[in-house]
Amino acid sequence: MPTFTSAACSEIGRFHREELCSGEFIRIARAYQCGGPRFQLTVDDVMTGLDRIVPVANGSAEQTQAELGDGVTVVIDEVCLQLLEGVLVDFGENGFMFAEAPPSAC
């Protein structure tokens, strides 16, 4: 399961509060470690059987409510979730990125 930096938690939490309508959720649709756009986050309102709900948290025992994303979750399908195993997701000027990731065969 991925973990998220404080910056990533804050941005996902902000997006959740300000952009989503009732019944919508944030989906991490793609996560490439080798070329292409790093992440594709989309807004969706339909879950599939392969979807998993993942809490947005950075794994720290001393998180503030803002860092936790106010209980915010994202939806990731099983295949993408396997690709994100052990990954630390960050957010910066260029959007979401891998802060730390296990070695990949590119």
HELIX and SHEET records of a PDB file:
HELIX    1   1 SER A    6  GLU A   19  1                                  14    
HELIX    2   2 GLU A   78  LEU A   83  1                                   6    
SHEET    1   A 3 THR A   3  PHE A   4  0                                        
SHEET    2   A 3 LEU A  88  GLY A  92  1                                        
SHEET    3   A 3 GLY A  95  GLU A 100 -1                                        
SHEET    1   B 4 PHE A  39  ASP A  44  0                                        
SHEET    2   B 4 PHE A  25  ALA A  31 -1                                        
SHEET    3   B 4 THR A  73  ASP A  77  1                                        
SHEET    4   B 4 ASP A  51  PRO A  55 -1                                        
END                                                                             
